[in-house]
Amino acid sequence: MPAGSSRMKPSSADVSPREPGRRADARHNRGRILETGRALFAARGLDVPMAAVARHAGVGVATLYRHFPTREALITTVFADQLAACTTVVDDALAEPDPWDGFRLVIEKMCVMNALDRGFSAAFLTAFPDATDFEREHVRAERGFATLVQRAKDTGRLRADFDRSDLSLLLMANNGITAGSTEAAVAASRRLAALLLHSFRADLADRTGPLPPPARLAPSHLPWPPAS
């Protein structure tokens, strides 16, 4: 027998099954945390304690923090899909031949998205400078909306004193809707959007006069600096 041949070598049974098993457990835990976080943020907003997310997900707090070291990391991962959908809405609106129709599309769809997920507007209106991908997508949506606003003004259909920061006010107002069911919340959100869109029309501004100056909200509650 060659020298050293009697030395024990780790078999596949000693190594590979345990490691894939750990990886599968980690993937399962991460998925449970994201699913639970998404549900809790949608129902209760972003103030849900991390410990509550861990408890509802059936994992330990240490496990949650191994996957998501900060609340911001969890929030931005949970809302990445919604932000991507928001950016797609803006892109679709920019492709509309009529800028007013595109502007209306963004307002209506963002209100409905917020009615379906109470955490969405809070995440959209919050800056996460350490979440590079999230912020990049965020800025792209903001710039697209700013372009859409200017185009709608140029057609003479959007009132000239509409400020880009008014989107923040709209989302905050929409987030205040309380209803007994998702269907009722969506219906109320659609009506609020319709009422606001009516007030944004340039022909109404001619009859009612100018709006008060834009509200200078805290920077953390604005997706971009208000237009001067």
Secondary structure, DSSP 8 states (H G I E B T S, - for coil): --TTTTS----HHHHTTHHHHHHHHHHHHHHHHHHHHHHHHHHH-TT--HHHHHHHHTS-HHHHHHH-SSHHHHHHHHTHHHHHHHHHHHHHHHTSSSHHHHHHHHHHHHHHHHHH-HHHHHHHTS--TT-HHHHHHHHHHHHHHHHHHHHHHHTT-B-TT--TTHHHHHHHHHHT---SSHHHHHHHHHHHHHHHHHHTBHHHHHHH----------GGG-SS----
